[in-house]
Amino acid sequence: MSNRNPRPRSPREIMTELHGSLDRRYRPEDVADLVLQALEERLTRRERVVLKRAAMHSSRGAAGFSSMSGDYARPVGGARQVAAAARLFGRSAEVDADDPESLLEFAASMGGPIRWTPGHSDFLADRLNRQARDAAGMDLSKRQYNRRFRMLTRLSAKAGTLAAEQDKRHLLMVGVTGFAAEVPLERFAADVDAACFVAYYTARRKLRREFSLAGRDNPFDEIAALLLDRCTSRSDWWMIAQVRTSPDVLEHLSDQERGLLLGRWSAVLRHSAAMLRERWQPGTDRETMIVRRGHDSTTWNNLAVAYNAARTGWLACLSALNALELLDAACPGKMMRLMAADLAAWHSATGGDVDPNTKVWAALPPPWAVLDGTATCTRADVESACCRAGLDPASSGWTAPAPQRATAVFRPTPELVHGVSVADPVWAALLRRAGVFSGKGVKQELAAEARHGLRSGVVLSDLPVKDPPV
């Protein structure tokens, strides 16, 4: 994130950092500070006042640092495996250790002399016996041959794991930013006003969820509205539409652009649904969606965010193209996130019931079954399920784009530890290291400090338990 730097930065440097924030997790106030620098004297007095009110909480302002990560976890590449393979084979080759395809090509080039190829790397079925090795002219002992075979098999497996993890991160980024992270730097920097809106609005969309019974704030706040209002008919509305598929944005696109965007969202919809199908555990209670032992709730919820964002964009594009009648034949539903058991219990204890959207989800076929054609779900089916759950199918976003919510008021990003708001980033860092609120055991060496912090009133969130045991 931006740090105190006495040297004035060039407009290009500022725009480059703003562009880099699209693929990271900058806080909105840090992006607001960069926006102030990017727009400089082009702002009106009111715009400057509003932006400064946010920027004063940035890491360059009086608020100082944040204990929360400024990035999403990135998959670890195969550099270690490549180095080990190069040492074992006694030769090297050009390889991009962060590219799964390059890793496989590297493994194939190394495997040529021992007749190893990707896709034929089963240790029991695909190894050559002694006669085959002699026929191939290999001057290797069985042990050395086996070491090389295993190494290439591990390298191949690493390429597969890396591809899967990169795919999951890509879908996570689509879920929280739309297609912003795919906008090239040159196009981004060519329209400063549109770029500032895209960077700030995506930062708002990336805000972490708070452990609360209340819903999330609208990511479209007063600053996002201010920046969007700066855009004119000459602005790059295609770039803006990559992050916000609202009617006031889509009206600036041609039918061809709307169709192209519809296709992009449709592809993400199907891909994320297929990945969710692979991770669905049949024993999960669809009527509560409470996390059970063995669930990878983080992956499921990230994929659900991507699916629902794609579905929202898909419906918005269908509406803009006057094509919502296509839902009469097939209307895949929303995807519900898995809920922590303590939050569900808290909600129940305060008189709450299961979210009506969860009731609709449970009454319909899984979306992946609708999308792959193994189940039927029409608009009439969805409307019937919404009626039984007490929801309006259109205004709740099940059969039409949900209506725009009221513009939110900016508030500084809370310091969160596993969704719990903490008053001070230093205390937040300590509680996080101690494992408080993680659902796991608290580290004994930090238990005393954590207990002191909790009793000192540093926790700002309402919690089911007034004084959590540590």
Secondary structure, DSSP 8 states (H G I E B T S, - for coil): -----SS---HHHHHHHHHHHTTS---HHHHHHHHHHHHGGGS-HHHHHHHHHHHTTSTTSTT---SS-SS------SHHHHHHHHHHHT------TT-HHHHHHHHHHHHGGGT-BTTB--TTTS---HHHHHHTT----HHHHHHHHHHHHHHHHHHHHHHHHHHHHHHHHHHHHTTGGGS-HHHHHH-HHHHHHHHHHHHHHT----SSSS----S-BHHHHHHHHT--TTS-HHHHHTT---HHHHTTS-HHHHHHHHHHHHHHHHHHHHHHHHH--TTS-TTT-B--TT--HHHHHHHHHHHHHHHHHHHHHHHHTT-GGGGGT---------B-HHHHHHHHHTT----HHHHHHHHS--HHHHHTTSS---HHHHHHHHHHHT--TTTTTSSS-------B------EEETTEEES-HHHHHHHHHHTTTTTS---HHHHHHHHHHHHTT-B-S--SSSS---
